[in-house]
Amino acid sequence: MTIVRWDPLRNVSTLQDRINRMFNEAFAGSTDFEDEVGMSAWRPAVDIFDTDNAIVIKAELPGIKKDDVSIDVKGNVLTIKGGAFF
């Protein structure tokens, strides 16, 4: 009989793969928005709040100049681009 070393975390990555597959199957089918969002792994920190006259969005964009930021609204989707992706 072969002795196998027991590793309590051995199945954690398998569990994570199964959970990822379950979510991918549940939300199958992509839209243009999902494809565009998937291009970047980094998401900036944002604060969103209402005033009497507007909805204010403050985004932390370190290293990106204000002139290099593009803001676009299509339907109910706000897209903020800057730096290398602009």
Secondary structure as GFF3:
##gff-version 3
##sequence-region A 1 86
A	DSSP	alpha_helix	12	26	.	.	.	ID=ss1
A	DSSP	alpha_helix	32	37	.	.	.	ID=ss2
A	DSSP	beta_strand	46	50	.	.	.	ID=ss3
A	DSSP	beta_strand	55	59	.	.	.	ID=ss4
A	DSSP	three_ten_helix	66	68	.	.	.	ID=ss5
A	DSSP	beta_strand	69	74	.	.	.	ID=ss6
A	DSSP	beta_strand	77	82	.	.	.	ID=ss7
A	DSSP	three_ten_helix	83	85	.	.	.	ID=ss8
###
